[in-house]
Each structure stands twice: as C-alpha cells, then as structure tokens.
Amino acid sequence: MFKKVLIANRGEIALRVIRACRELGIATVAIYSDVDRDSLHVSMADEAYCVGPAQVINSYLNMHNIMSAAIISRADAIHPGYGLLAENISFAEICEGHSIKFIGPPVHSMALMGDKSRARETMDGLGIPIVPGTRDIQNPKEALDFAKSVGFPLIIKATSGGGGKGMRVAHSEEELQKYIATARAEAKSSFGDDRIYVEKYIQRSRHIEFQILADEHGSVVHLGERDCSVQRRNQKLIEESPSGAVSKKLRKDMGDAAVKGAQKTGYTGVGTVEFLLDLESGFFYFIEMNTRIQVEHPVTEMVTDIDLVKEQIRMACGERLKMTQGDICISGHSIECRINAEDPEKSFAPSTGTISTLHFPGGPGVRVDSHIRHGSVVQPYYDSLLAKLITRGKDRNEAIARMYRALDETVITGIKTTLPFHKKILKSPSFREGEIHTAFVESCLDSILSLVK
C-alpha cells in the first residue's frame, strides 16, 4: 500500500480522496492556489503546498509545480481526481518518469480511451456501435463537409477532458463555425488541449454510463449503470442508478460492451464507459470513456456498497479485485443532485461571494459530498460545483422523496445556487414519471422554472 498520496485537485473530490486515504492508513498531501489556502481540503490533508496563483493554468494545471510538491513531500503516488490533469497523458508520463504512481490507467490505455477521438475508433474496431462522427477537426471546413453528409444538429466535443467543457450543439453552418472557436478556447483553458471533434447529435436519447473496475491481473467487472440524462448545455445536473430505461437484457448487452472495451485495451483502475440510448430506435451507441473517477460516482457507491475510490487506490497498488461479476448486487435506487453556485433565474449565471449561512441535511439514506463551510469564499476561477446531495431509497419514489426532503433542509446563503431549480425538477411530473431525455431540461425549462417552489 502507498505510504503517501498527493491529490492533484481541489474541492470536494480532493476531500473525497483524503477521506479514502485516511481509512486506508495513507498520509495525504494537498495542493492549493493562493486563493484556496483556507480551503477545507488544505486543512484536512497531512501536508499542503501552494502551487501558484488563482488561475487554473498557473496552479492546478501547473505540472512543474505540482511535481515539485510531490518530490519535496516524497509522495509515492498522485491521485488526479476528476477534470484538470486527470486525463492528461503528459502528466501521467511525467509521474512515471519520476517513479511516482499515477492513480489511473496505464499511459497506453489513456492514450486509447482518454482521447475521445481515438476511443471512438478503438470501440468501432471492436464491433461496438458508435455515433457517426469525425476525427480531430483541424479546420471548420472539415466540420462543414461532415455536416453536409449527415445533416444538423451536430455536437462539438473536446477530445480531452469532460464535465461538459468544450461541448456545443450546432443547428446551422453559422453556429457550427462560431461554436468550433468557442469549444476550442474552452477546452484549452480547462484541459490545456484545444483539440475537438464533431458527432451527429441524437436529439431524443438517454445518457447511460457504466462504471467499471479493472485490476492489473486481467479481471474486469461493471457495477451497473447510471442515468445522466438530466443535463443543461451538456453539463449533468441529476444522475441516478439504476436507469428506468434499461431492461435486464439491455443492461447485460451494454455492460458486456463496457467490459469488452476495457479488457481489449488493457485498461486498469476505475473508468466509466458512456453510451447514448436512442429512444426512437432502441439502439445504443458508445460515445466516450472517462478514464478517471466520475463526479457522480456516489450513486453507484450507494446502490452497490462499494467504495470506488478505495478500490481505485488498491488496484493502483497492484491488488486483485476481490469480486466477480456475479458478486455485484444492485440494491435500491440512488439519486444525486449537483448543487452549483449559479443563478437559475438569470440564465444560470455564475454566482460568487462569501457563504454566510450553511446547513446540510441528514437522516436515513442521505449523503453530502462538499468542500464548503460557513465563511467559504466562492471564487470566480473554478468550477461552480459546491456540493453533491445523494439519496438512496428502496425504490425510485423513496429516493426522490428523500432527495426533495434533503434539498428542502439544505440552506446556503450569501450566494445564489441551483437548490431551488433542483426542487422544481423533482416536482416536474415528467421527471417523476421517468419521462426524461438529454434535451429534457432545455425543452421544458420555462415550465420547470414556473413551478411553485
């Protein structure tokens, strides 16, 4: 087992990793920007090092400074969390070159699957259906040529990273040319990589992803699916497990495809294989693989009682999986709401400031993952995620009821948040009846906002 792990991240995921390490008896090292020095993850870690000024490119993406902190602290492993450098091949190679274990897949697997354009080609070669799309786009003409062959709408995606960054849906040639530039700039600032590609946009679909675990000895299992269809501008808002749209047969077919992709590419660690389920045809298509822990991993933990971060660390140490596919049991239903510092009444404009009041919920079946506390300053430089509320019930109705109660109990003042918007989604008859799809929020936004709190 590792003796000391540096967490190359911030916010709630840094805390999540620190807690897992503490339970495993591993010392932790935090990094922080100069405006994050009072953050909770800094005080909870055993050691902490400033890696630069506020801007992400100068701190949390500053590989030189992060590696210096790892070497000075004598960390024997680095956990990248999600986002930032989590899927950066150069960073993984630098870790390898300094004999520091990168807690993620091997470089060759990340090159195949973390690069979304290459991942599509790889899965296509394995006979797993993919959404029609392009390779990396070098200039707008390539995208326009593709548009002429398949028609609009199209979705532009960043080749690296995730979290909805560098993604735009274009409905015309004008939008396509405009959004290519926007997507490139956003991808560059978020991941240090401005490569993009284009796919046909399936308008009525469910976003279904499968959580996998793979050890370094050839064993791979999946832990069922998460339904991430409630999104706004390709950013997930609510996730749940299991999905009401996935039958027992479909779960087996999609799960087998996810496991096959991991096995054939020599993947190890935790990962998420993402699919689109076309509601018109009933067919599913591979869209990408996230070669890291996901923001929404708690919903899988809640229905399987498996600690994914601890399993990730154990597998990075070379341990064997202690479970087979037949051992995996999905029990009950879980839902996660992402609470962001945004104002839904003003087109979800970012909200910054000091948190003056804070109270989180409790009670049976309720979990809170958050890095904020009373007096925390919400900065304009970072992702707007403040907290994740997760509930579990014996079935979907109980999970929804508990989530509504949890949202009602949560108090955050001093800034605007998406708390009231989540309550309105949960009151929506369409959501309660499970009639959701990836365009659900945009298509019903006015009616959702008009619901009484």
C-alpha positions in Angstrom: 0.0 0.0 0.0 1.1 3.6 -0.7 2.6 5.5 2.2 1.8 9.0 0.9 -0.5 10.3 -1.8 -0.6 13.8 -3.3 -4.0 14.8 -4.5 -3.6 17.0 -7.7 -7.0 18.6 -7.3 -9.2 20.8 -5.2 -12.8 21.0 -3.8 -15.0 18.1 -2.9 -13.0 15.5 -4.9 -9.8 16.3 -3.0 -11.7 15.8 0.3 -13.2 12.5 -1.0 -9.7 11.2 -1.8 -8.3 12.4 1.5 -11.0 10.5 3.4 -10.4 7.3 1.5 -6.7 7.6 2.1 -7.2 8.2 5.8 -9.3 5.0 6.1 -6.5 3.1 4.3 -3.9 4.5 6.6 -2.2 6.6 3.9 -0.8 10.1 4.5 -2.0 12.8 2.2 -0.6 15.9 0.5 -2.8 18.7 -0.7 -2.0 21.4 -3.3 -3.7 24.7 -3.5 -3.7 28.1 -5.3 -3.0 31.3 -3.3 -6.8 32.0 -3.1 -7.5 28.4 -1.9 -5.1 28.4 1.1 -8.1 28.4 3.6 -10.0 25.7 1.8 -11.1 22.6 3.7 -9.0 20.1 1.7 -5.9 22.0 2.7 -6.6 21.8 6.4 -7.7 18.2 6.3 -4.5 16.9 4.5 -1.4 16.0 6.4 0.7 18.4 4.3 -0.1 21.1 1.8 1.8 23.1 -0.8 0.9 26.2 -2.8 1.4 25.6 -6.5 0.6 29.0 -7.9 -1.8 31.9 -8.3 -5.6 31.7 -8.7 -5.8 31.0 -12.4 -6.1 27.3 -13.1 -3.4 27.3 -15.8 -0.9 28.7 -13.3 -1.8 26.4 -10.4 -3.9 23.3 -10.7 -2.6 22.7 -14.3 0.9 23.7 -13.5 2.6 20.3 -13.9 6.1 21.6 -12.9 4.9 23.0 -9.6 2.7 20.0 -8.8 5.5 17.5 -9.5 7.9 19.7 -7.3 5.4 19.4 -4.5 5.2 15.6 -5.0 9.0 15.3 -4.9 9.5 17.6 -1.9 6.8 15.8 0.1 8.2 12.4 -1.0 4.8 11.2 -2.2 4.8 7.8 -3.8 1.6 8.3 -5.7 -0.6 11.1 -7.2 -4.4 10.9 -7.4 -5.6 13.4 -10.0 -9.3 13.3 -9.1 -11.5 14.4 -12.0 -11.1 17.2 -14.5 -7.9 19.2 -14.6 -5.0 16.8 -15.1 -7.0 13.6 -14.6 -6.8 12.5 -18.2 -3.6 14.3 -19.2 -1.3 11.8 -20.8 1.8 14.1 -20.5 1.2 14.4 -16.7 0.8 10.6 -16.4 4.1 10.2 -18.3 5.9 12.7 -16.1 4.7 10.9 -13.0 6.0 7.6 -14.5 9.3 9.3 -15.3 9.8 10.3 -11.6 8.8 6.8 -10.3 5.6 8.2 -8.8 2.5 6.1 -9.4 -0.3 7.9 -11.3 -3.5 6.6 -9.8 -5.2 6.0 -13.1 -5.0 3.7 -16.1 -1.6 3.0 -17.8 -0.5 5.6 -20.3 -1.2 3.3 -23.3 -4.8 2.8 -22.2 -5.3 6.5 -21.5 -3.9 7.3 -25.0 -6.5 4.9 -26.5 -9.6 5.7 -24.3 -9.0 9.0 -22.6 -8.6 10.6 -26.0 -12.2 10.6 -27.1 -11.5 10.6 -30.8 -9.2 7.6 -30.6 -11.6 5.8 -28.2 -14.3 6.0 -30.8 -12.0 4.4 -33.4 -11.0 1.7 -30.9 -14.5 0.7 -29.9 -15.6 0.8 -33.5 -12.8 -1.7 -34.3 -14.2 -3.9 -31.5 -17.6 -4.0 -33.2 -19.2 -1.8 -30.6 -21.6 0.8 -32.3 -20.5 4.4 -32.2 -22.3 7.6 -33.1 -21.4 8.9 -36.6 -18.6 11.5 -36.2 -15.2 12.8 -37.3 -11.7 12.5 -36.1 -10.0 15.6 -34.7 -11.1 18.7 -36.6 -8.2 20.7 -38.0 -10.3 23.5 -39.6 -14.0 24.4 -39.9 -14.2 23.1 -43.5 -13.8 19.5 -42.3 -16.7 20.0 -39.9 -18.8 21.6 -42.7 -18.1 18.7 -45.0 -19.2 16.3 -42.3 -22.4 18.4 -41.8 -23.3 18.1 -45.4 -23.0 14.3 -45.3 -25.1 13.7 -42.1 -27.1 17.0 -41.6 -27.7 19.0 -38.5 -27.8 19.2 -35.5 -24.2 18.3 -34.6 -22.4 18.3 -31.3 -18.8 19.6 -31.0 -16.8 17.9 -28.3 -13.4 18.4 -26.7 -11.0 15.5 -27.4 -9.7 15.7 -23.8 -11.5 16.2 -20.5 -15.2 16.1 -19.7 -17.7 17.8 -17.5 -19.5 19.4 -20.4 -16.5 21.6 -21.1 -15.7 22.3 -24.7 -19.1 21.0 -25.9 -21.6 22.8 -28.0 -24.6 21.8 -30.1 -24.8 23.5 -33.6 -28.1 23.6 -35.6 -26.7 25.5 -38.6 -23.5 26.3 -40.5 -23.2 29.6 -38.8 -23.5 28.1 -35.3 -21.0 25.4 -36.3 -18.3 27.8 -37.3 -19.0 30.0 -34.3 -19.0 27.2 -31.7 -15.9 25.5 -33.1 -13.9 28.5 -31.9 -15.7 28.7 -28.6 -15.3 25.0 -27.9 -11.5 25.2 -28.7 -11.0 28.1 -26.4 -12.9 26.4 -23.5 -11.1 23.1 -24.0 -7.7 24.9 -24.0 -8.5 26.8 -20.7 -10.0 23.7 -19.0 -7.7 20.9 -20.1 -4.7 22.5 -21.8 -5.7 20.8 -25.0 -7.7 22.6 -27.8 -8.4 19.5 -30.0 -12.1 18.9 -30.9 -14.2 16.6 -33.0 -17.8 16.5 -34.2 -20.6 14.0 -33.9 -24.2 13.6 -35.1 -26.4 14.9 -32.3 -29.2 12.4 -31.4 -32.0 14.6 -30.1 -34.1 12.1 -28.2 -31.8 9.9 -26.2 -30.9 8.8 -22.7 -27.3 9.2 -21.5 -26.3 5.9 -19.9 -22.9 5.2 -18.4 -21.4 2.0 -17.0 -19.0 2.0 -14.1 -16.2 -0.4 -14.4 -13.4 -1.7 -12.2 -10.3 -3.4 -13.7 -7.3 -4.8 -11.9 -3.8 -5.3 -13.2 -4.3 -9.1 -13.4 -7.0 -9.1 -16.2 -10.2 -9.0 -14.1 -12.8 -6.5 -15.1 -16.4 -6.1 -13.7 -19.1 -3.5 -14.2 -21.2 -2.1 -11.4 -24.3 -1.4 -13.4 -25.4 1.9 -15.0 -26.0 5.5 -14.1 -28.6 7.5 -16.0 -27.3 11.0 -16.6 -30.0 12.3 -18.9 -31.0 15.4 -16.9 -28.5 17.9 -18.3 -28.2 21.5 -19.3 -25.8 22.5 -22.0 -24.3 19.1 -21.8 -23.5 19.5 -18.1 -25.0 16.8 -15.9 -27.4 18.1 -13.2 -29.0 15.0 -11.8 -27.8 11.4 -12.0 -29.4 8.2 -10.8 -28.9 4.4 -10.6 -30.3 2.2 -11.9 -32.0 3.6 -15.1 -35.7 3.1 -15.7 -34.9 3.0 -19.4 -32.6 0.0 -19.2 -34.1 -3.5 -19.3 -32.3 -6.6 -17.9 -31.2 -7.7 -21.4 -30.1 -4.2 -22.4 -28.1 -3.9 -19.1 -26.3 -7.1 -20.0 -25.6 -6.0 -23.6 -24.3 -2.6 -22.6 -22.4 -3.9 -19.6 -20.7 -6.6 -21.8 -19.7 -3.9 -24.3 -18.2 -1.8 -21.5 -16.2 -4.7 -20.1 -15.1 -5.8 -23.5 -13.7 -2.4 -24.3 -11.7 -2.3 -21.0 -10.4 -5.8 -21.5 -9.3 -5.4 -25.1 -7.4 -2.1 -24.4 -5.6 -3.4 -21.3 -7.4 -0.9 -19.1 -6.9 -0.9 -15.3 -8.4 1.1 -12.5 -11.8 2.7 -12.3 -13.4 4.0 -15.5 -16.8 4.9 -17.0 -18.0 3.8 -20.4 -20.6 6.2 -21.7 -23.4 5.4 -24.2 -26.3 7.1 -25.8 -29.5 5.1 -25.9 -31.6 6.3 -28.9 -35.2 6.4 -27.6 -36.6 6.2 -31.2 -34.7 3.1 -32.3 -33.8 1.4 -29.0 -30.2 1.1 -30.2 -27.3 2.2 -28.0 -24.0 3.8 -29.2 -20.7 4.3 -27.5 -19.8 8.0 -27.1 -16.7 8.1 -24.9 -14.8 6.7 -21.9 -13.8 8.6 -18.9 -10.5 7.2 -17.6 -10.9 8.6 -14.1 -13.3 8.7 -11.2 -16.5 10.5 -12.1 -18.3 13.3 -10.3 -21.4 11.1 -10.0 -19.6 8.0 -8.6 -21.5 8.2 -5.2 -24.8 7.0 -6.8 -23.1 3.7 -7.7 -21.5 3.5 -4.3 -24.9 3.9 -2.7 -26.6 1.0 -4.6 -23.6 -1.3 -4.5 -22.0 -0.5 -1.1 -18.6 -0.5 -2.8 -16.1 2.4 -2.1 -14.9 3.2 -5.6 -12.0 5.5 -4.5 -10.6 2.9 -2.1 -10.9 0.3 -4.8 -9.1 2.6 -7.2 -6.2 3.1 -4.8 -6.0 -0.6 -4.1 -5.9 -1.5 -7.8 -3.2 1.1 -8.4 -1.1 -0.7 -5.7 -1.5 -3.9 -7.8 -4.1 -5.6 -5.6 -6.5 -8.1 -7.2 -10.3 -7.4 -7.4 -12.0 -9.3 -4.6 -15.2 -9.6 -6.6 -16.5 -11.2 -9.7 -19.4 -10.0 -11.9 -21.7 -12.5 -10.2 -20.9 -10.8 -6.8 -22.2 -7.4 -7.9 -25.6 -6.7 -6.4 -27.6 -3.5 -7.1 -29.9 -2.7 -4.2 -32.5 0.0 -4.2 -32.3 3.3 -6.1 -30.0 6.3 -5.7 -30.2 9.9 -7.0 -27.6 12.7 -7.0 -28.2 16.4 -7.4 -25.2 18.7 -8.1 -25.6 22.0 -6.2 -23.8 24.7 -8.2 -23.1 28.4 -7.5 -25.3 29.6 -10.3 -28.5 31.7 -10.6 -31.2 29.8 -12.5 -33.3 33.0 -12.7 -30.5 34.7 -14.7 -29.7 32.0 -17.2 -27.5 30.1 -14.7 -25.0 33.0 -14.4 -22.1 32.2 -12.1 -22.5 33.4 -8.5 -19.5 34.3 -6.4 -19.2 35.7 -2.8 -19.0 34.5 0.8 -21.2 31.8 2.2 -22.9 33.5 5.2 -25.2 30.6 6.2 -24.7 26.9 5.7 -26.7 23.9 6.8 -26.7 20.5 5.2 -29.3 17.8 5.5 -29.2 14.4 7.4 -31.4 11.5 8.2 -31.7 8.0 6.6 -30.4 7.5 3.2 -28.8 10.9 2.8 -25.2 11.7 1.9 -23.5 15.0 1.3 -20.1 15.4 -0.5 -19.0 19.0 -0.2 -15.9 21.2 0.4 -17.7 24.4 1.6 -18.3 25.6 5.1 -19.5 28.8 6.8 -17.4 31.7 5.6 -16.1 29.9 2.5 -15.4 32.3 -0.4 -16.7 31.1 -3.7 -14.1 32.2 -6.3 -14.7 33.0 -10.0 -11.8 30.9 -11.1 -13.1 27.4 -10.7 -15.9 25.0 -11.4 -19.1 26.1 -9.8 -19.8 22.8 -8.0 -20.5 23.4 -4.3 -21.9 20.2 -3.1 -23.4 16.9 -4.2 -26.6 15.7 -2.4 -27.1 11.9 -2.8 -30.0 9.9 -1.5 -30.9 6.2 -1.5 -34.3 4.6 -1.2 -35.8 1.1 -1.5 -37.1 2.3 -4.9 -37.1 5.4 -7.1 -40.1 7.0 -5.4 -38.5 6.8 -2.0 -35.2 8.1 -3.3 -37.0 11.1 -4.9 -38.9 11.8 -1.7 -35.7 11.7 0.3 -34.0 14.0 -2.2 -36.8 16.5 -2.0 -36.5 16.5 1.8 -32.7 16.8 1.6 -33.0 19.8 -0.8 -35.6 21.4 1.5 -33.4 21.1 4.5 -30.3 22.5 2.8 -29.6 26.2 3.5 -26.9 28.1 1.6 -27.0 31.9 1.7 -24.6 34.7 0.6 -24.6 33.4 -3.0 -27.2 32.1 -5.5 -27.4 28.3 -6.0 -29.3 25.8 -8.1 -31.1 24.4 -5.0 -34.5 25.8 -5.9 -34.1 24.6 -9.5 -33.4 21.1 -8.4 -36.6 21.2 -6.3 -38.6 22.3 -9.3 -37.2 19.5 -11.4 -38.1 16.9 -8.8 -41.7 18.4 -8.7 -41.9 18.0 -12.5 -44.4 15.3 -13.5 -42.2 14.3 -16.4 -39.3 13.7 -14.1 -41.3 11.8 -11.5 -42.7 9.5 -14.2 -39.3 8.9 -15.7 -40.0 10.6 -19.0 -36.7 12.2 -19.4 -34.0 12.6 -22.1 -30.9 14.6 -22.8 -32.9 17.6 -24.0 -35.4 17.4 -21.2 -34.2 20.5 -19.3 -33.9 22.7 -22.3 -37.2 21.6 -23.8 -39.1 22.1 -20.5 -37.1 24.9 -19.0 -39.9 27.5 -18.9 -42.4 25.1 -17.4 -39.8 23.9 -14.8 -38.9 27.5 -13.8 -42.6 28.4 -13.5 -43.3 25.6 -10.9 -44.1 26.8 -7.4 -41.2 26.3 -5.0 
